[in-house]
Amino acid sequence: MYLPKLFSTDSAKAIKADKYGYLNAIHYMAPHTSGGKGNLCAGASPECIELCLGKYSGQAAMVSDLENGTNSVRESRKRKAELFFADARAYCVRLANDIGKLQAKAAKLRRILCIRLNGSQDVPWERIRFDYGLRLNVTIFELFPTVQFVDYTKLPERMISPYRDWE
């Protein structure tokens, strides 16, 4: 069974962070419903879907037919979406394992690890809880409190940080 690499550390976006002392790892899945199993961008407008950077930029756009063509990047993103929808908890365990490996890599390279979980989708990772070893009912952020996570979203309710006093 084909298991795609979950994080990209060698894309043009990821490599730009190197000169600032970061190992930037980006997690890409098929955006919106293009993975064929569910919606990974609940807040996407019709215009956003039409112009989606997850389909029309970078290596995903390197196809002869932008609308219907495919390549290994698009297929990998689609496969990750399929795996996520098939068993989100197992997918999160694999994600955690890979983040652990990236921590070791960053330490070896003397870099600060920075993880972007939503490279081409808008998944509310803060709501997904799973069991990891002896840690029960945790989020990916609780498992890795020293890792710098970055994100973007179109969902206003996801923009409120638990570390910020808004009142």
Disulfide bonds with the S-S distance in Angstrom:
none
